[in-house]
Amino acid sequence: MHRKIILAGALAAGLVISVPALADQVLDGIAAMPAGIEDVRIGGTWEKDGKNGAYRIVVNRTGGDATVARLFVQWIEYPDGGEAKVQKTIEIKELADLKVDVVDYTSESDEEGLSVYIETIDPSGNADSNYELRITAPDDYRFGPTSN
């Protein structure tokens, strides 16, 4: 008799445990984020064609002793009465091609777009440099050494 009660209790507990928890999109998204993403910042704000939002700058790093960074810029839209959503994401491939690490960066936005000032370190110790990124649209940007 006791075995039947224990077995019934175990089955009931198993059924309760197997019920899926309610989904939390934010938690699930953060949990799915690659471990190499080490820096996420809001870089400024934008407004175009009656829409507005923020620039989000994302830095991903890979490598052990020779850390190399990749830099991404996202346009986050804040629609009236709705949830924020990513409108566009671009990678600054010219930075990735340099195979350097981003030590620090600052940014500022204006009505024309976004400027990002990037300080890098060369993992091989040869070419620590500063770069400027000027973005006026997702398909229009300039990247190069700082001029001053």
Backbone as JSON, one array per atom type, in Angstrom:
{
  "sequence": "MHRKIILAGALAAGLVISVPALADQVLDGIAAMPAGIEDVRIGGTWEKDGKNGAYRIVVNRTGGDATVARLFVQWIEYPDGGEAKVQKTIEIKELADLKVDVVDYTSESDEEGLSVYIETIDPSGNADSNYELRITAPDDYRFGPTSN",
  "N": [[0.82, -1.19, 0.0], [1.89, 1.27, 0.84], [3.85, 1.57, -1.09], [2.39, 2.13, -3.41], [1.32, 4.63, -2.82], [3.64, 6.18, -2.55], [4.66, 5.91, -5.17], [2.57, 7.11, -6.62], [2.77, 9.7, -5.59], [5.32, 10.41, -6.5], [4.94, 10.35, -9.27], [3.04, 12.41, -9.53], [4.6, 14.58, -8.66], [6.5, 14.56, -10.66], [4.95, 15.29, -12.86], [4.27, 17.9, -12.18], [6.78, 19.13, -12.16], [7.5, 18.9, -14.82], [5.98, 20.75, -16.17], [6.18, 23.45, -18.32], [7.85, 26.54, -17.61], [6.66, 29.93, -17.59], [7.52, 31.93, -20.39], [10.16, 34.27, -20.48], [11.05, 36.77, -22.31], [13.08, 38.73, -22.17], [14.91, 37.72, -20.25], [15.51, 35.27, -21.54], [16.67, 36.23, -23.9], [18.94, 37.6, -22.92], [20.27, 35.47, -21.71], [20.9, 34.03, -23.99], [22.77, 35.59, -25.2], [25.93, 35.91, -26.73], [28.91, 34.96, -25.0], [31.17, 36.47, -25.51], [30.38, 39.08, -25.85], [31.12, 41.94, -24.37], [30.71, 44.58, -23.81], [28.16, 46.94, -23.8], [26.58, 49.81, -24.75], [24.58, 52.78, -24.71], [24.86, 55.08, -27.24], [23.97, 57.54, -28.03], [21.29, 59.58, -29.37], [18.8, 59.36, -32.0], [16.82, 60.71, -34.69], [14.53, 60.42, -37.27], [12.53, 60.68, -40.15], [10.08, 60.89, -38.71], [10.43, 58.99, -36.78], [12.1, 57.87, -33.78], [14.9, 57.19, -31.61], [17.59, 55.34, -30.13], [21.15, 55.02, -30.44], [22.84, 52.02, -30.16], [25.82, 50.71, -29.0], [27.88, 47.96, -29.42], [30.36, 45.81, -28.23], [32.27, 43.06, -29.01], [34.46, 40.58, -27.86], [37.14, 38.34, -28.58], [39.46, 35.63, -28.16], [42.39, 34.73, -26.27], [45.16, 35.49, -24.87], [45.73, 37.22, -26.93], [43.63, 39.36, -27.46], [40.94, 40.26, -29.51], [38.77, 42.66, -30.88], [35.4, 43.21, -32.02], [33.18, 45.59, -33.38], [29.9, 46.8, -33.18], [27.05, 48.64, -34.34], [23.83, 49.59, -33.44], [20.53, 50.58, -34.38], [18.1, 51.52, -32.34], [14.68, 51.65, -32.09], [12.14, 53.62, -30.61], [9.02, 53.22, -30.61], [5.87, 54.98, -30.49], [3.96, 54.12, -27.74], [4.77, 51.46, -27.88], [6.95, 48.57, -27.66], [10.51, 48.89, -27.46], [12.53, 48.38, -30.37], [14.92, 46.73, -32.45], [16.05, 48.34, -35.23], [18.09, 48.27, -37.14], [21.28, 46.76, -37.63], [24.75, 47.11, -37.81], [28.07, 46.05, -38.62], [31.29, 47.28, -37.94], [33.44, 46.62, -40.06], [35.98, 47.36, -40.83], [37.35, 47.91, -38.47], [37.4, 45.35, -37.31], [39.04, 44.09, -39.17], [41.51, 45.14, -38.51], [42.36, 43.69, -36.36], [42.59, 44.33, -33.56], [42.22, 45.29, -30.08], [39.56, 46.94, -28.41], [40.1, 49.4, -26.18], [38.84, 51.53, -24.93], [36.02, 53.72, -25.5], [34.28, 56.63, -26.62], [31.28, 58.45, -27.28], [29.16, 60.57, -29.26], [26.17, 62.14, -30.3], [24.48, 63.92, -32.9], [22.29, 65.99, -34.9], [23.03, 65.08, -37.38], [24.1, 62.54, -37.14], [26.07, 59.92, -35.67], [29.05, 60.01, -33.77], [31.89, 58.16, -32.93], [34.59, 57.72, -30.85], [37.42, 55.88, -30.72], [39.64, 54.02, -28.79], [42.34, 51.94, -29.24], [44.22, 48.89, -28.7], [46.97, 47.09, -29.82], [47.22, 43.65, -29.88], [49.68, 42.46, -30.41], [51.39, 44.37, -29.63], [52.31, 46.38, -31.29], [50.89, 48.51, -32.62], [49.25, 50.58, -31.15], [46.44, 52.63, -31.29], [44.24, 55.42, -32.12], [40.93, 55.83, -33.25], [38.35, 57.17, -35.37], [34.91, 56.98, -35.8], [32.37, 57.83, -37.92], [29.03, 57.99, -38.37], [26.38, 58.4, -40.55], [24.19, 57.19, -41.57], [22.76, 53.85, -41.69], [23.95, 52.66, -43.92], [26.0, 54.37, -44.52], [28.97, 55.38, -43.54], [32.07, 56.52, -42.09], [35.3, 55.4, -41.3], [38.33, 55.69, -39.64], [41.79, 56.6, -38.79], [42.12, 58.91, -36.02], [42.05, 62.44, -36.54], [43.31, 64.35, -34.99]],
  "CA": [[0.0, 0.0, 0.0], [2.76, 2.45, 0.91], [4.54, 1.7, -2.35], [1.48, 2.76, -4.36], [1.21, 6.05, -2.45], [4.92, 6.8, -2.9], [4.7, 5.94, -6.61], [1.61, 8.13, -7.06], [3.34, 11.0, -5.24], [6.45, 10.66, -7.4], [4.37, 10.68, -10.58], [2.44, 13.74, -9.44], [5.71, 15.54, -8.6], [7.09, 14.6, -11.99], [4.08, 16.05, -13.73], [4.39, 19.31, -11.81], [8.11, 19.59, -12.57], [7.61, 18.94, -16.27], [5.2, 21.85, -16.73], [7.13, 24.51, -18.69], [7.69, 27.85, -16.98], [6.3, 31.0, -18.52], [8.68, 32.48, -21.09], [10.58, 35.64, -20.2], [11.84, 37.1, -23.49], [14.28, 39.48, -21.8], [15.83, 36.77, -19.64], [15.94, 34.33, -22.56], [17.58, 36.94, -24.81], [20.2, 37.84, -22.23], [20.92, 34.16, -21.55], [21.37, 33.58, -25.3], [23.8, 36.51, -25.67], [27.26, 35.29, -26.73], [29.75, 35.35, -23.86], [32.16, 37.43, -25.96], [29.87, 40.45, -25.79], [31.61, 42.44, -23.09], [30.37, 45.97, -23.58], [26.97, 47.43, -24.49], [26.29, 51.16, -24.29], [23.81, 53.69, -25.55], [25.84, 56.05, -27.74], [23.33, 58.81, -28.34], [19.92, 59.43, -29.87], [18.57, 59.7, -33.4], [15.45, 61.02, -35.11], [14.46, 60.47, -38.73], [11.25, 60.3, -40.76], [9.05, 60.77, -37.69], [10.79, 57.94, -35.83], [13.23, 58.25, -32.94], [15.44, 56.1, -30.82], [18.95, 55.47, -29.6], [22.21, 54.2, -31.01], [23.44, 51.11, -29.19], [27.13, 50.27, -29.43], [28.16, 46.64, -28.85], [31.72, 45.33, -28.46], [32.47, 41.63, -28.78], [35.88, 40.25, -27.8], [37.52, 36.94, -28.66], [40.89, 35.37, -27.99], [42.9, 34.67, -24.89], [46.2, 36.49, -24.66], [45.66, 38.17, -28.04], [42.22, 39.71, -27.56], [40.54, 41.03, -30.69], [37.4, 43.17, -30.72], [34.52, 43.58, -33.14], [32.29, 46.66, -32.93], [28.62, 46.85, -33.89], [26.17, 49.75, -33.99], [22.42, 49.27, -33.69], [19.52, 51.64, -34.29], [16.98, 51.06, -31.52], [13.54, 52.56, -32.25], [11.17, 53.68, -29.52], [7.73, 53.62, -31.19], [4.86, 55.45, -29.54], [3.12, 53.1, -27.14], [5.21, 50.1, -28.14], [8.24, 48.13, -27.13], [11.69, 49.24, -28.26], [12.91, 47.32, -31.29], [16.13, 46.97, -33.23], [15.73, 48.63, -36.63], [19.21, 47.93, -38.02], [22.56, 46.46, -36.99], [25.88, 47.03, -38.73], [29.39, 45.82, -38.04], [32.36, 48.11, -38.49], [34.37, 45.58, -40.49], [37.33, 47.91, -40.91], [37.95, 47.72, -37.16], [37.65, 43.91, -37.17], [40.18, 43.77, -40.03], [42.74, 45.58, -37.85], [42.69, 42.68, -35.34], [43.01, 45.03, -32.35], [41.23, 45.3, -29.02], [39.04, 48.25, -28.04], [40.39, 49.68, -24.78], [37.77, 52.41, -24.48], [35.45, 54.56, -26.55], [33.27, 57.61, -26.25], [30.43, 58.75, -28.43], [28.23, 61.7, -29.18], [25.28, 62.19, -31.45], [23.89, 65.2, -33.26], [21.23, 65.8, -35.89], [23.59, 64.45, -38.58], [24.43, 61.13, -36.93], [26.8, 59.47, -34.49], [30.51, 59.96, -33.8], [32.46, 57.29, -31.91], [36.04, 57.87, -30.76], [37.8, 54.54, -30.27], [41.02, 53.81, -28.4], [42.63, 50.51, -29.42], [45.54, 48.36, -28.36], [47.34, 45.98, -30.69], [47.66, 42.54, -29.03], [51.09, 42.16, -30.64], [52.17, 45.46, -29.03], [52.93, 47.2, -32.34], [50.2, 49.66, -33.22], [48.15, 51.16, -30.38], [45.97, 53.77, -32.09], [42.92, 55.98, -31.89], [40.15, 55.89, -34.49], [37.08, 57.88, -35.33], [33.83, 56.42, -36.61], [31.29, 58.8, -38.14], [27.91, 57.31, -39.02], [25.25, 59.27, -40.89], [23.08, 56.28, -41.9], [23.25, 52.48, -41.6], [24.77, 52.31, -45.08], [26.9, 55.47, -44.81], [29.83, 55.72, -42.42], [33.51, 56.65, -42.33], [36.12, 54.9, -40.21], [39.76, 55.88, -39.89], [42.55, 57.17, -37.67], [41.68, 60.25, -35.62], [42.81, 63.47, -37.23], [44.07, 65.19, -34.07]],
  "C": [[0.86, 1.25, 0.0], [3.51, 2.67, -0.39], [3.68, 2.4, -3.38], [1.37, 4.26, -4.08], [2.5, 6.79, -2.83], [5.03, 6.95, -4.41], [3.76, 7.02, -7.16], [2.14, 9.53, -6.76], [4.5, 11.37, -6.16], [5.94, 11.04, -8.79], [3.76, 12.08, -10.58], [3.53, 14.81, -9.41], [6.37, 15.68, -9.96], [6.26, 15.41, -12.96], [4.18, 17.55, -13.44], [5.71, 19.87, -12.3], [8.19, 19.74, -14.08], [6.79, 20.04, -16.92], [6.16, 22.99, -17.07], [6.8, 25.84, -17.99], [7.27, 28.87, -18.04], [7.56, 31.6, -19.11], [8.91, 33.93, -20.66], [11.54, 36.02, -21.32], [13.12, 37.84, -23.15], [15.31, 38.53, -21.21], [16.38, 35.79, -20.67], [16.93, 34.98, -23.52], [18.93, 37.2, -24.18], [20.96, 36.53, -22.04], [21.51, 33.67, -22.87], [22.5, 34.47, -25.85], [25.16, 35.82, -25.64], [28.12, 35.82, -25.59], [30.8, 36.38, -24.24], [31.68, 38.87, -25.96], [30.18, 40.99, -24.4], [31.24, 43.89, -22.82], [29.16, 46.34, -24.43], [26.66, 48.79, -23.89], [25.34, 51.86, -25.26], [24.76, 54.82, -25.94], [25.27, 57.42, -28.02], [21.93, 58.54, -28.87], [19.85, 59.83, -31.33], [17.08, 59.99, -33.61], [15.45, 61.15, -36.61], [13.1, 59.98, -39.19], [10.15, 60.06, -39.73], [9.31, 59.67, -36.68], [11.94, 58.44, -34.98], [13.68, 57.06, -32.12], [16.84, 56.4, -30.35], [19.89, 54.61, -30.44], [22.73, 53.3, -29.89], [24.75, 50.6, -29.78], [27.46, 48.98, -28.68], [29.58, 46.24, -29.23], [31.78, 43.86, -28.08], [33.98, 41.37, -28.81], [36.07, 38.74, -27.86], [39.02, 36.82, -28.45], [41.27, 35.36, -26.54], [43.89, 35.79, -24.65], [46.17, 37.57, -25.74], [44.2, 38.52, -28.3], [41.97, 40.61, -28.76], [39.07, 41.41, -30.54], [36.71, 43.36, -32.06], [33.53, 44.59, -32.58], [31.06, 46.7, -33.82], [27.85, 48.08, -33.44], [24.75, 49.34, -34.37], [21.58, 50.53, -33.58], [18.34, 51.03, -33.55], [15.86, 52.08, -31.66], [12.64, 52.46, -31.03], [9.83, 54.14, -30.09], [6.76, 54.09, -30.11], [4.02, 54.28, -29.05], [3.56, 51.67, -27.37], [6.55, 49.8, -27.51], [9.36, 48.6, -28.04], [12.03, 48.07, -29.17], [14.14, 47.72, -32.09], [15.72, 47.16, -34.69], [16.82, 48.14, -37.57], [20.44, 47.66, -37.17], [23.63, 46.42, -38.06], [27.14, 46.69, -37.94], [30.38, 46.75, -38.72], [33.5, 47.16, -38.84], [35.8, 46.08, -40.57], [38.06, 47.77, -39.58], [38.3, 46.24, -36.96], [38.89, 43.5, -37.98], [41.52, 44.17, -39.41], [43.25, 44.58, -36.82], [43.31, 43.31, -34.09], [41.91, 44.9, -31.3], [40.8, 46.74, -28.76], [39.26, 48.42, -26.54], [39.27, 50.52, -24.18], [37.2, 53.14, -25.69], [34.46, 55.53, -25.93], [32.45, 57.9, -27.49], [29.61, 59.99, -28.16], [27.39, 61.7, -30.45], [24.83, 63.63, -31.67], [22.85, 64.94, -34.34], [21.72, 65.12, -37.17], [23.88, 62.97, -38.39], [25.19, 60.89, -35.64], [28.3, 59.51, -34.74], [30.98, 59.09, -32.64], [33.98, 57.43, -31.99], [36.57, 56.64, -30.03], [39.3, 54.5, -29.98], [41.3, 52.31, -28.48], [44.03, 50.17, -28.93], [45.77, 47.15, -29.26], [47.84, 44.84, -29.81], [49.13, 42.17, -29.22], [52.0, 43.26, -30.11], [52.75, 46.43, -30.04], [52.21, 48.49, -32.68], [49.01, 50.12, -32.4], [47.74, 52.44, -31.08], [44.61, 54.26, -31.6], [42.22, 56.14, -33.23], [38.88, 56.67, -34.26], [36.12, 57.19, -36.28], [32.75, 57.48, -36.71], [30.22, 58.12, -38.97], [26.8, 58.32, -39.29], [24.0, 58.47, -41.26], [23.63, 54.85, -41.82], [24.15, 52.06, -42.77], [25.77, 53.42, -45.44], [27.71, 55.82, -43.56], [31.28, 55.82, -42.91], [34.25, 56.15, -41.09], [37.58, 55.12, -40.56], [40.46, 56.44, -38.68], [42.03, 58.56, -37.31], [42.61, 61.27, -36.26], [43.6, 64.36, -36.28], [44.62, 64.42, -32.91]]
}
